[in-house]
Amino acid sequence: MSSLSDKVAIITGASRGIGAAAGRVFARAGASVVLAARDEQGLAVVVHEITTAGGRSLAVPTDVGDPPPSSGWCSGRSTPLAAWMPPSITRLAAGMARVRSGLQSQTR
């Protein structure tokens, strides 16, 4: 992978699994990484790993399934996220599913 030292990567689902692994890989390649997920403790662990290894990382606890502007994180309006915008890379690793109940009433 080429050097990503001037790039910012936003990674969702970054508190564990593929998202956390992607964050570590992008950070090792030199990118600054914004890690987004619902699990604040998991995010803190990954941020600590990245920064301890000399990388630059920011945790953004959020549920990407929430519609904007309630999540609002991706707009970059909040501080300190604004300093990291705009992103150069996005890696969406959050698992999302909408389940509709078969018991909902329907009108004709």
N, C-alpha and C positions, 0 to 999 in steps of 0.2 A: 504494500500500500504506500502511496506517495505521502509526503509530509502534508499534514493538514493544519500546520501551525497558525495559519491566518483564517481558519474556518471555525464556525460555531455550529455544533450539532445539537438538535433537539431530539430527545429520545423519550417516547412514551412507554409505559409499562416497564420503567427502568428500576423498579425496586427489587426485582428478582428475575431469574431465568434469562431468556433471550435478550430482553431489554437491558438488564444489568450487564450482561456480557458485551452487548453492543456498545454500551457506554464506556466500558473498560478498553475495548478495542479502539474506538475513536480517540479516546484520551491518550492511549499509548502512541497513536499515530500523530499526536500533537494538537488535535482539535480541542477547543473549549467545549464542554458538554453541559447542556441543560437537561437534567433528568426529571421527568414528570411521571408521577404515579400517585395512587391513593395512600399507599403505605408509607407514612412519614419515617418510621423507624428503619424500614428497608432502604429508603432513599438515603438516610443519614449514613448507613453502613457503606453503601456504594460510593457516596461522595467522599467519605473518609478514606476509603481504599484508593480512590483516584488522586485525591490531594496529597495523601501520604507518599504516593509514588511520584509526586511532582507535577501532577496535572492540575487543570483548572476546571472546577465543576460547581454547579449550582443546583440545589434541590428545589423543585416546585411541586409541593403537594397539591394535587388536583385530581378530579375525576373527569377524564376527557369525554366521558359519555354525557356530561352535563352540557346543555346547549349554551352557546355564548349569548349574552354577556355574563351569565352566572359564573362560568368558569373563568372567562376573561384573561386567562394566563397567556394565551397565544397571541393576544394583541400587543403584548409588550408594554402596556401602559403602567403596569405595577412596577414599583421599585423593589428590589434591584434588577429585575428582569429586563427593564428597558435598556440597560447598558449592554446587554447580550444580543440585542436585535440589530438587524434582521438575521435570521439563521441562514446558514449556507447549506445545511444538510438536515433532513428530517428522517427519522427512523421510527416508524409506528409499530410498536410491539405490544400495545395494550390489547387484551382480548375484550371484545365488546359484543354483546348479543342483546337483542330486544326480543323478549318472549311475550307473545300475546296469549292471553287466557282464552281457552275455548268456551268459557262460561260467560263471556261478555255478551250483553244483549245486542241484538242487531235490529235495525229498523228497515222497513221496506219502502 
